Amino acid sequence: MQQALTLLNGLTPAQFMAEYWQKKPLLIRGAMPGFQGLLDPEELAGLACDAEVPARLIQFDPQRADLGEGWQVTQGPFDDDDFTALPAQHWTLLVQGMNHVMPEAQALLSHFDFIPTARLDDVMVSYAPTGGGVGPHIDSYDVFLLQGAGKRRWRISQQTDLRLIPDAPLRILSHFVCEQEWVLEPGDMLYLPPNVAHWGIAEDDDCMTYSIGFRAPAARELAIEFLDACRQDGLPDELYRDPDLQPVVDAAAVDADMVNNVAEMLRRLPWQPAQLGPFLAKYFSEPKAYVVFSPNRKLSLAKFSQRLAQEGVVMDLQSQMLHWQGQYFINGEQVPVSAEGAPLLNLLANQRQLEPALCQGGVMDSVLPWLHEMYLSGYVHLAEKTA
């Protein structure tokens, strides 16, 4: 945490977290010197034609940009005809979950490993010709906007007026007052905390921006999911009781005694703060709804063990693995692991792979049955042989 990083404008991760994370924007010139992107526009369009890759096309009429009907959003997958029919300007292609389909995008995330993996949302790539953008808006997550090919003008505002254009197909701010603006070139990056209004507009054709997003879930969402997890774990279904109920005159009223009784029921719910650790590891490792795993070719445990020792193992690009106090979770499922095998799983969770030398006998025996099961499910894969 004490090493100054070009990625963070010469700040150490500790300084960045203390001064900027969830506090204020940071412009970083030359965050990744020489960075031109991970793929070209044709490759991005090809991914947008894949039914398993979330993609959107956003078009707008600049003369009607302040009106809800001036915007048009089309969900993928697309085909060649969709792209050939597009105008020369004022549209954007957004492709999400790039780290799930491109090893290079997954590798890009390693530059941000000073941020907990649990906070990661995904890597999204946007392509736009001149004038393309998605309008002034806010995000409910932290985002690093890394410029690939081309140039994009970013305008930002820390305004408190967050009203939206009514009935627009996107959450576009109805009033945007620019406070700062910059043109980002390849390798430049802009960090924005949640709820900072921003508006990116392509300055030239073939403009590609890489958005590395870190989600900040709402308290309501976490509460609902946690209580549901408690219910699934056997939360007692206590009946409402009011043995001291008195006759009422206004039968339609919800009286104070009922409110107090229900409040007491909720206070008696038998959950403990210690339950939150496993819940969060499970919750944040759950795959997104669009993620589909392809099972690997069946191998016996003995054959799998033999090849594992020769090749090593890698996590699927879509897999997420987290841990809390010796409990490990992959894709929302808890891993049965002994204290002896925990260090291996820690390496796998952080490095997303295990070299062949670590996969031979001894400690590996304690996690081998689980690894075999995960291999059959497509959560992990045998690595390619190095010889």
N, C-alpha and C positions, 0 to 999 in steps of 0.2 A: 504493500500500500504506500510505500515511500518512494517508489520510482516515478520520476516525472515522465509523462507520456506525451509524445507528439499528438496522439489521438485526442488528448484533453487540453490542448493549447499550452503544453508545458507544465500542467498541473499534475500532482500526484493524484491517484484515485481518492485518497483521503481528503485532499484539498477540494477536489471537484465535488465530492459528496457534501462536505461541510458548507461550501459556498454556493453551489448551483443546484444540486439534485433536489427536485421538487420545490425549488425556490425561485429561480430566475433563468432566463435563456442564456445561452453561450454560443457565440459564433467562433468557429475554429477554422482558420485558414490553413490549408495543407494538412488536414488531420490524417489523411492517408496519401502521402505524396506518390504520384504516379498512378493512382487509382483511376481507371477508365470504365469500370463496371465488370460484371461477371458474365454477361451475355449480350448479344446484339438484339435489335428490335425484332428481327425475323424469328429468332429463337424464343423471345418472350411471347410473340403472337402465337407461336406453335404451342406453347404451354397453355395459353388462354383457350385453345381449342380442345384441351383435355378436360373431360367431364369431372375428373377428380381434383382439379386445381381451381380454386375460387377465383373468378375474374369478373371485372365490370368494365363497361365502356360508358364514359360520361361525356356528353356533348352539351354545348350551350350556345345560345345566340347572344353575342356580346351586346347587342342592342336591347336585349330583354333580360339581361343578367340579374336585374333587381326584381324580376318577377318570377314566381314559382314556375310558371309554364315555360320559361326560357331555358329550362334544364331538362335533360333527358338521360335516364339511366337504364342501361340494358345489362342484364345478368348473363354471364357465360354459361355453358361453353359456346364458343363462336366457330365460324368457318371462314374460309377465304373470302367468300362473297361479302361477309359482314365488314371486312377490312377494306376491300376494294370500293365499297359504297361510301366510305367516309369522306368528309370534306377535307380540304387541304390544311385547315387550321381549326383551333378551338375544340379540341377533344382530347381525352385522356384515357389510356388503358391502364387499369390497376390489376395487378396479379398478386395475390396473397399466398402466404405459406411457402415462400420460395425455399426456405430452409428444410422443408419436407421433401423437396424434389431435386434439390441441387446440393451436392456435397460442398461446392464452393460457397454457397450461402450459409451452410452450417458452419463452415470454417470461419466465415466472416464474424460469426457470433463469438468466436474465441477471443476477439479483441475486446469484448465487453464482459469478460468473465470475472470482473470485479463487482458485478451486479448479480444478486442471487438468481439462479436459473429459474426459480419458482416465479419470478416476476416477468419472465420472458413471454411475449405474445407471439410475434413472428417477424420475418423479414418480408416486406412488401416492396415490389418494384413498380414504379409508374413510368409510363412512356407517354410523351406528348410532343406534337409538333408545335410550331410557334403559336403562342396564345393559349395553349392548353392548360387546364387547371381544374380544380374542383371547388373553387370559390372560397370565400372567407369562412372559416369554421374553427371550432375548438375540438380537441381530442380529450378523452377521459383517461389518457395514459401518457407516460413519459415516452418521448420519441427522439431518436437521433436521425436527422435527415442528411444522408450522405450523398453527395452529388457524384454521379457517374459521368457518362458522356453528355456533352452539351452544357448549357447554362440555364439556371432557373433563378428568377427574382423572387425572393421571399420578403413579404411584408408582415410585420407582427404588431400586436397591440395587446397590452394587459388591461384592456377595458373591462368594465364591469357590466356593460350592457350586452347581454348574451341572447337577446331576442332573436328568433329565427324567422325566415321568410315563411309565411303560412302556406301550407299545402305543397311546398317544394319537395321533390323526390329525394333531396339530400338535406342534411342539417346545415343550411347556409345562413350565416348571420345576416339579419336585415339591415344592420348598421355597422359599418366597419370603419374605424378611424386609425389609419396607419401611424404608428409611433416610431418605428425603425424599419429600414429596408436595406437589403444587400443582394448582390448578384453572386450566386455560388457557382464556382467552376469545378471541374473534375478534381476530386480529392478533398474539397471543402466540406464542412459538416456544420449543421446547426442543431444544438440540443434545445428542446422545448419541454418544460414540465406541463402537467395537465392544466387545461383551461386557459392556456395562452392562445388568444386568437391569432390565426396565421392564414396566409394566402400565398400560394406558390404559383407562379406563372412562367411557362417555358419561354425563354428568350430566343430560342432558335429551334430548328427541326432536330429530331432525334435526341431530345432531352430525356434523360433517364435518371431517376432519383430512387435511392434505396432507403427505405424507412425501416429502422430497427426499433420496434416498439416493445415497451415493457408495461404490461397491464397493471392497473390500479383498481381492483374490484371494489364495487360499492359495498358499504356495510350491510345494506339490505340483502344484497345477493349472497354475501357470506353467511348471514344469519339464517336465511332460508335453507341454504344448502347444508349448514351445520345441523340445524334442527332435524332436517330430513335424514341426515346420517345418523343422528342419535336415535331417531325412530326406527331406522333399519337395524340398529344395534340393540334393540329391545327396550327403548324408552317406555316406561310404564304408561298405560293409557288410562289415567285416573279419571273417574267420572266426576262431573260437577256435583257438589253437594251443598245443600242449604237447609239443614235440619231445624234451624232457628227462624225459618221464613215466617213472616207475619203477614196477615191479610193486607191487601193494598186497595186503594181507591182508584188509582190510575194504572190499570193493567198494562197499558201500552208503553209505559215508561221503563227504561233500564235504570234501576236505582243504584245508589252508591254502594249498597251492600253487595250487589252482584258484581260490580266492578272490583270491590275489595276482595271478594271470594276468588275471582279469576286471577287477580294479581297474586294472591297467595299461592294458588295452584302453580303459576308460572315460576314463582320463587322456589317451589319445591322440586322443580325439574332436576333430576340427579345428574347433571353434567358437571365436570370439573375442568379447570383450565388446562390440566395435563392432556385432556382429550383433544385439544386444539392442534397439537403438534402432528399426530398421525392424520388428523382430518385434513390439515393444510397440505401435507405431503401427498396425500391421495388426491385431493381436489386439484392442486396445481399440476399434477402429472397426468390428469385425465386428458385423453386426446380430444381434439375438436370434433364437432359433429361430422365434418366431411372426411375425416381421416379413415382410411380403410387399409388394413394390413393384409398382405398376401402371404399365406402359409408357405413355408419352405418345403422342399422335397423331403419326404420322410426318410429318416436315418435311425437305425437302432442306437441305443445309448452307447454301446461299445464302439460302433463306427463313428458316431459323433465325437466321442472322447478322443479317438485316434486322430481324426482330422482337426479337432480343436487344438491338440498339442502341436500340430504341424503348421496351422494357419492362423490361430488366434481368432478372436471374435470381435465384431463391431456392432454397435447399436443401429437399428434401422433409423433412417433420417427422421421418421415421424415419431420415434419413441422418446419419451421423457422419463427420467429416473431421478428421484429425490429421496432424501432420507432425513430422519429425525431421531436422534438419540438411539442409534443402533437398529431402528426399524426402517426398512427400505421398501420403496414403492415404485413400480414401473407401470406407466399407462393406467394409473388408478388402481392397480392391483398390488396387494402387499406381498413381499418376497419372504418366504420362509428361509431365514438365514441364521446360522450360529455366529457366536462372537468371533470364532476362528475365521469364518468366511467374510465377515464384514469389511475388512480392509480391501479385499478384491473387489467387492461391490462398490466401495467408495471410489476406487480407481475407474471402474466402468462408468459410474455415474458422472464423474467429472471429466474424464478423458474420452468417453464414448467408445472405448475400445480396450482390449487386453491383448498384449503381444503374446506370441506362442510360448515364450519362456515362462510366462505366468500361468499357463494353462496346462501344466504338466504335473499330475499327481499331487500329493501333499494336501495343501489347503484347497486346491481346486476340487478335490473329491467332495468337500462339504457343500459346494454350490453347483456341482455338475448336474444333478437331476433337474434342478431349477433351470439352469441354462439350456438344457436340452428341451425342456418344455417351452421356454421362451423362443428357442430356435424354431420349433415346430409351428408356433403361433405366428412367426414372422416378426417378432419384436426385436430379435437380434439375428445376425447372420455370420456365417463363417467368413473370415477375411480371405482375400486372395493370397495364394502362396507367394512367398517372396523369392523362392528359388525355383 
